[in-house]
Amino acid sequence: MPWKEPELEIVEQDGLVVALVDQQEAASRTWTTCDRPVDIARLTGSEGLDGAALAELGFTARPRWVNWCAQVRDSEEEFESGLSRTERRNGRLARRFVQEQQLRAEVRQGLAEDVLDAFLDVYDEQIAGMPRGKNFARRERERLLAAAPDHVSVCVYAGEAMVAGSLWRVRRGESVLQMRFSAASADARSGRVMRAAYGEAFRFARDHGLEFASLGNDPSLFGHVVQPGLFNFKSRLGFGVVPSQVLDPNLAGEFADRFLSLRSLSDPSLVVTWGGRRGEPLSWPAAASSPGHDLLLLSGKPEPGLLDAFNGDGFRERRLLVVSS
């Protein structure tokens, strides 16, 4: 029988088509002969290549997951002093909204089953409104209850009804209060209630001698399952990214991608790349103290000032990559 070139390995996640290629296939751009449109070419075994070799092939390396961290400082005033004027105003508006609407914030150590189930109802509704939302919290219900003593709930109520909630894990060994899940009703989101809830969580961290707060782990690609708006929300709150593996070794690893199309991604999309961190020895909390990542913005129709819309603290540099829609 005549020899036939093996087909590319293709994986698909929520409409995003990824071709897995080795170094030879990357060099010959084998995905161009694929019988279906490919959105991302992903290089296998990328850890064995240096940055120059990846760049020559047109690939960008990124940590698979990033964790959003910030020092809570000694007081709310000191924490907010590092935020923009707009974000300080948003914080004031959030607290005013809670007061004017006679909402009640409750911070409870441990995780009571009734509180968790009320939160999951709010979470279910929020996820249902997302185009690619994943209901991880519902799947984690039993695990959350099993680890209840290590958690804190910060919830906001209108009467007896929960309108916003967040679940946090106390990590005393790392001196971190790490958010696991958060959700709010549509009205609460429009009133910036989640900002007020986060402020209560940061106060808990200070009062209990924790140095850092974490807003949890996200994929390093914003524009698919998670959206650029989440990037802006967390970065404007004064949080910066570290590779998730410094706090959660099971989230280690990298992707080396060549972005070919925005068919299944938002325009723009954002990618947190390794930047100067690739290959560095990473440890906590040193990883949170110095910038090193780069930010790559993907767009099919770049406009003047587009990069300025996504600042974020702690990035070494930012650049734009034009990708076909």
C-alpha positions in Angstrom: 0.0 0.0 0.0 1.3 3.5 -0.7 2.5 5.4 2.3 -0.1 8.0 3.6 0.9 10.9 5.7 -0.8 10.7 9.1 -3.6 13.1 9.8 -3.1 15.8 12.4 -4.5 15.3 15.8 -7.4 17.7 16.2 -9.1 18.6 19.5 -12.2 20.8 19.9 -13.4 22.6 23.0 -16.5 24.7 22.9 -16.1 25.4 19.2 -12.4 26.2 19.4 -10.5 23.9 16.9 -6.9 23.1 18.0 -4.4 21.2 15.9 -1.7 19.5 17.9 1.6 19.5 15.9 5.2 18.4 16.5 8.2 20.5 15.6 8.4 19.1 12.0 4.7 19.7 11.4 5.0 23.2 12.8 7.9 24.0 10.5 5.9 22.8 7.4 2.7 24.4 8.6 0.8 21.1 8.2 -2.4 22.6 9.5 -2.8 24.5 6.2 -3.6 21.2 4.5 -6.2 20.2 7.1 -9.7 19.5 5.8 -11.3 21.7 8.4 -10.6 25.3 9.7 -8.1 25.4 12.5 -8.2 28.2 15.1 -5.0 27.4 17.0 -1.9 25.3 16.1 -0.5 24.0 19.4 3.1 22.7 19.6 3.6 19.5 21.6 6.9 19.1 23.5 7.4 22.9 23.5 9.2 22.8 26.9 12.3 21.5 25.0 12.6 24.5 22.8 13.9 27.9 23.8 12.1 31.2 23.1 14.1 32.0 19.9 13.2 28.6 18.4 9.5 29.1 19.2 9.5 32.6 17.8 11.1 31.4 14.6 8.2 28.8 14.2 5.7 31.6 15.0 4.6 30.1 18.4 4.0 31.9 21.7 4.5 30.1 25.0 2.1 30.7 27.9 1.4 29.2 31.3 -1.7 27.1 31.1 -3.2 28.8 34.1 -2.7 32.1 35.9 -3.6 33.1 39.5 -4.6 36.6 40.4 -2.8 37.8 43.6 -2.4 41.1 45.6 -1.2 42.1 49.0 -4.1 43.2 51.1 -2.0 45.8 52.9 -2.6 47.0 56.4 -5.9 48.8 55.7 -8.6 49.3 53.1 -7.3 52.9 52.6 -3.8 51.7 51.9 -5.0 49.0 49.5 -7.2 51.4 47.6 -4.5 54.0 47.4 -2.9 51.9 44.7 -6.0 51.8 42.5 -7.0 54.3 39.8 -9.3 57.1 40.7 -12.1 55.4 38.8 -11.7 52.2 40.8 -11.7 54.1 44.1 -14.9 55.7 43.0 -16.4 52.3 42.1 -15.6 51.1 45.5 -17.4 54.0 47.1 -20.4 53.5 44.8 -20.5 49.8 45.7 -20.6 50.5 49.4 -23.2 53.2 48.9 -25.4 50.9 46.9 -25.2 48.3 49.7 -26.2 50.9 52.2 -29.0 52.5 50.2 -30.5 49.2 49.3 -30.3 48.0 52.9 -28.3 45.0 51.9 -26.6 42.9 54.5 -23.1 41.4 54.2 -22.2 38.3 56.2 -18.7 36.8 56.6 -18.8 33.3 58.0 -15.8 31.0 58.8 -16.5 27.5 57.7 -18.9 26.6 55.0 -22.4 25.8 56.1 -24.4 23.5 53.8 -27.4 25.9 53.6 -25.1 28.8 52.7 -23.4 26.7 50.0 -26.7 25.6 48.4 -28.1 29.2 48.4 -24.8 30.3 46.7 -25.0 27.5 44.1 -28.5 28.7 43.1 -27.0 32.2 42.4 -24.0 30.6 40.6 -26.3 28.4 38.5 -28.2 31.5 37.2 -25.0 33.4 36.4 -23.4 30.5 34.6 -26.6 29.9 32.6 -26.3 33.4 31.1 -22.7 32.8 29.9 -22.1 31.6 26.3 -19.5 29.1 27.4 -20.0 29.0 31.2 -18.8 25.9 33.1 -20.6 25.1 36.4 -17.5 24.0 38.3 -18.9 25.1 41.6 -21.9 22.7 41.4 -19.6 19.9 40.5 -17.4 20.7 43.5 -20.2 20.7 46.0 -19.2 17.6 48.0 -15.5 18.5 48.0 -16.3 22.0 49.2 -18.4 20.6 52.1 -15.7 18.0 52.9 -13.2 20.9 53.3 -15.7 23.3 54.9 -13.4 24.2 57.9 -10.8 25.6 55.5 -13.3 28.0 53.8 -14.9 31.3 54.4 -18.2 32.5 52.8 -18.7 36.2 52.1 -22.3 36.8 51.0 -24.6 39.7 50.5 -28.4 39.4 51.2 -31.5 41.4 50.4 -33.7 40.4 53.3 -33.2 36.6 53.4 -32.4 36.2 49.7 -28.7 36.0 48.7 -27.9 38.4 45.9 -24.1 37.9 45.8 -21.7 35.5 47.3 -18.1 34.3 47.2 -16.4 31.3 48.6 -12.8 31.6 49.8 -10.2 29.1 50.9 -7.9 30.0 53.8 -4.3 28.9 53.0 -2.4 29.8 56.1 0.8 28.1 54.9 1.0 30.5 52.0 -0.7 33.4 53.9 -3.3 33.6 51.2 -7.1 34.0 51.2 -7.9 32.4 47.8 -11.3 32.8 46.1 -12.8 29.6 44.8 -16.0 30.8 43.3 -18.1 34.0 43.2 -21.5 34.9 41.7 -24.1 37.6 41.8 -27.6 38.3 40.5 -27.9 40.7 37.5 -29.1 43.6 39.7 -26.3 43.1 42.2 -23.7 43.1 39.4 -25.0 46.3 38.0 -24.8 47.8 41.5 -21.2 46.7 41.9 -22.1 44.6 44.9 -19.4 42.1 44.3 -16.8 44.8 44.8 -18.3 45.4 48.3 -18.2 41.6 49.0 -14.6 41.4 48.0 -13.8 44.3 50.3 -15.3 42.3 53.2 -13.1 39.3 52.2 -10.0 41.5 52.1 -10.9 42.8 55.6 -11.2 39.2 56.9 -7.7 38.5 55.4 -6.2 41.5 57.2 -7.9 40.7 60.5 -6.6 37.1 60.4 -3.0 37.9 59.6 -3.1 36.8 55.9 -0.8 38.9 53.7 -2.3 38.1 50.3 -5.7 37.7 48.6 -6.2 35.7 45.5 -9.0 36.1 43.0 -8.5 32.5 41.8 -7.2 30.7 38.8 -8.1 31.5 35.1 -6.9 30.1 31.8 -4.2 32.3 30.4 -6.4 32.9 27.3 -9.1 35.4 27.8 -11.7 35.4 25.0 -12.9 31.8 25.0 -14.3 30.3 28.2 -13.4 33.4 30.2 -13.7 36.8 28.6 -11.5 39.9 28.5 -13.9 41.7 30.7 -12.9 39.4 33.6 -9.3 40.3 33.0 -10.1 44.0 33.2 -12.2 43.6 36.3 -9.5 41.7 38.2 -6.6 43.8 37.0 -8.4 47.1 37.8 -8.9 45.9 41.4 -5.1 45.9 41.7 -4.4 42.2 41.2 -1.6 40.8 39.1 -1.0 37.4 37.6 1.4 34.7 38.7 1.7 31.2 37.1 -0.9 29.1 39.0 1.7 26.4 39.6 3.4 28.4 42.3 0.3 27.9 44.5 -1.2 24.8 42.8 1.4 22.4 41.3 -1.4 20.4 39.6 -2.0 23.5 37.4 1.6 23.5 36.0 2.6 23.3 32.4 2.5 25.5 29.3 0.9 25.8 25.9 2.8 27.0 22.9 0.3 28.3 20.4 0.1 29.9 17.0 -3.2 31.8 16.8 -4.6 31.4 13.3 -8.2 32.6 13.6 -10.6 34.5 15.9 -13.7 32.5 14.6 -14.3 31.0 18.1 -12.6 33.7 20.1 -13.7 37.2 21.1 -12.2 40.2 19.2 -10.1 41.3 21.0 -8.8 38.3 23.0 -6.0 38.5 25.5 -3.1 36.0 26.2 -0.9 36.2 29.2 2.4 34.8 28.0 5.5 33.7 29.9 7.4 36.8 28.9 10.6 36.8 31.0 9.3 34.1 33.4 9.7 31.1 31.1 12.3 28.7 32.6 12.7 30.8 35.7 12.7 29.0 39.1 9.3 30.0 40.5 8.4 30.1 44.2 5.8 31.7 46.4 5.6 34.5 47.4 8.6 35.7 45.3 6.7 35.2 42.1 4.1 37.9 43.2 6.7 40.6 43.9 8.1 41.4 40.5 6.7 41.8 37.0 7.7 39.4 34.2 4.8 38.3 32.1 3.9 39.8 28.8 0.4 40.5 27.5 -0.5 39.6 23.9 -3.7 41.2 22.4 -5.3 39.4 19.5 -7.5 41.4 17.1 -8.7 41.2 13.6 -9.5 44.9 13.4 -7.0 46.7 15.6 -7.9 50.3 16.4 -5.8 53.1 17.8 -5.6 52.9 21.6 -6.8 49.3 21.7 -3.8 48.2 23.8 -4.4 51.0 26.3 -7.8 49.5 27.1 -6.0 46.5 28.8 -3.3 47.8 31.1 -2.9 45.6 34.1 -0.2 45.9 36.6 2.9 43.7 36.5 3.3 43.1 32.8 6.8 43.5 31.4 5.4 44.6 27.9 2.3 44.5 25.8 1.9 43.9 22.1 -0.7 43.5 19.5 -1.0 40.5 17.1 -3.4 40.9 14.1 -5.3 37.6 13.5 -7.9 37.0 10.9 -11.5 36.8 12.0 
